[in-house]
Amino acid sequence: MQRCVLALRNDGVISILVTDRKWKAGIVTKHQHLTTILGQLGMELFLHKILIRSAGIDVYRLGFSHILCFRRKDRSRAGKSGSTQAPVVF
């Protein structure tokens, strides 16, 4: 991750598509781990969407993924407003 952040332009964006995992009757929240790691590297999460991959029930796999977009924390946000798009994508 650190190599990606160092190679990123000041106004660049890192986009990640990640699916959490089921493991030992629980869920490993990989999207939270990535958000924490990139936050420690000076990045901020500015967009988080849910991608519905399957509407059915599966005991082994989750039916959705996370779309995460990060940018540098020190980037100017003047004139920028929040996202007006729906948080769920089908």
N, C-alpha and C positions, 0 to 999 in steps of 0.2 A: 504494500500500500504506500509506503513512504516514497518509493521510486516514482509512483504515479503522481503523488502530490508535488514532489520536487520538479517533475517534468512539466507540470501544468502552468500555463500562462496565468498572469494575475487575474484576467477576466474569464478564465476557463471554467469549465464545468465537468465534474465526474458524475456519470450516470451508472447506476448499478441495478441489475435485476436479480433479486435473491429470493429463494424460497426457504422458509423455516423447515426444520426437520422434526419428525416424530422420533422419539428415542426413549426407551424404557418407560412407557406409559406417560411420557411428558412431551413437551415441545421445546426444542432448542431454538431460541429466538436469535437467529443469525443476523437479522436486520438490526437488532439492538446492539449486538456486538460490533458490527461494522460502523454504526453511528458513533459509538463510543470511541473506537479506534481513530476514525477520521476526525472526530472532535478534538482529540489529543494532538493531532497533526495540524491543527489550525483551520479545519474545514467546518462549515456549518451546513446543516440540512435545510434546504429551502423548498424542497418539493418531496412529498411522500404520497404515492398513489398505490392502490391495491389493484392488481390484475387478476381477474377471475379466470382461472385456467379450466376448471371443471365445476359444474353445478351439482354433480353427484356426490355421494358420500363414499369415501374410501378410508378404510381403517389403517392403511399403511402410508398414504400420502395426503398432504394438504392440497386443497383445491384452489389455492390462491398463491400469488407471489407478491413481493413488494418491489415497487419501482422507487428508487431513492436517487435524488439529485443533490449534489453537494457543490459548494463554492467556498472560496476563501472567506474567513471571517472578517478580514480587514477590507474587503471590497466595499466601495461606496454603494449605499442603497437609496440614495436620493432619487426621488421621483418614481420609485418602484412600489407597486402595490402587490398584495397577496394574490394567489392563484384564485380564479373564479371558476375553474373547471371542477367537475365532479370528482370526488376522491376515489371512486371505484370505476374500473375500466373492464368492459366485457369483451 
